[in-house]
């Protein structure tokens, strides 16, 4: 016989996880890896790609967010022409 399993979502607890130091570390590590791969894919030179991690003020739970972006025109070319950042994420 199958028994019924109930899962209760506790939003406050999930928010604590999103704001935790462990989540910040994981987001930072992931941003670092993607940025490193994007820079390795950049054959155009220049400053390449840069990363940032911060707690978002946009979201109610102030979760950690990270992103990787171009640092100069050469990096823009590396992404638009060669997909350097896109390939780093895939």
Secondary structure, 3 states (H helix, E strand, C coil): CCCCCCCCCCHHHHHHHHHCHHHHHHHHHHHHHHHHHHHHHCCCCCCCEEEEEEECCCCCCCCEEEEEEECCHHHHHHHHHHCHHHHHHC
